[in-house]
C-alpha cells in the first residue's frame, strides 16, 4: 500500500490530522531511561500510547544519530510497522544531494530504515530527488515554506513575480509528481503563505510543523490549509506531546496531549 493511501486511511480511521514528531532530546527523558535502550523505550511507549490518535509518526534522524542511537531508530520503525501497521512513518532527514549520493540516501531511508516517506531539500533540483521519486509507493516530502524565522531568507525571494517557495510548489506539483507521491513542508508559522501553497498544489498533502513550541495557530492552519474534504494536512507536534510529563506517567500524558490536539484540530474541520 502506498504512503499516500496509508495516510488517507489513517486520516479517516483515526479522525486525525496529528503527526507526532519523535525527537528524543538528551537530558529530557524520564528518570531511569538513558542510552540507546532508554531512547527506544521512551519512543516506543509514546508510539503505543498515541497510535490511535494520529495520522503519522515522524522520527527525526539527527536526534537519534547524535546520540549514537541509530539502532534504536531502526527498532522503533520496525515496532511501528509491526504493532501499528496502518500508521505511516516519515523519516525526517531533509536530505539533498546529487548522483550516487542521492541514491544512497534513498537506500538509507527506504532500505535501511524502511520508512514510508522521507523529508528532502529540493534545492539541488530534480535529479537529486529522482532516486526517491522512483519509489512510487513511498512519500517524497519536499521543503517549501519552512517554519523557522530564517526561512524567508531565500524562500521569499522574488522569482519572476512570485516568491521562490511558490515556484517550488508549482514545479513539484506540475513536473515532479508523476507518481502522485509528493508532499510539501509548509510551516504553521506562516498560515497565509500556507494558503497560497494550497491554492497552487490542490489536494497534495502538506506536512505542517510549527504548532506548539514554535507558536503556530491551529485555527489559522486549518483555515488556510485543509482541503475541501477536511484533510490534506499532517500537523506535526513534537515537544508538546513527548514531554507533556517528565515523570513515569509520560506515556499517559502524551496520550492526553495528543488527544487534546486532535480534538482542537477537528473543531476547525469542514468535513472528515
Buried (B, 14 or more C-beta within 10 A) or exposed (E): EBBBEBBBBBBEEBBBBBBBBBBBBEEEBBEEBBEBEBBBBBBBBBBBBBBBBBBBBBBBBEBBEEBEBBEBBBBBBEBBBEEBEBBBBBBBBBBBBEEEEBBBBBEBBBEBBBBBBBBBBBEBEEEBBBBBBBBEBBBBBBBBBBBEEEBBEEBBEEBEEBBBBBBBBBBBBEEBBEBEBBBBBBBBBBBEBBBBBBEBBEEBBBBBBBBBEBEBEBEBBBBBBBBEBBBBBBBBBBBBBBBBBEEEEBBBBBBBBBBBBBEBBBEBBEEB
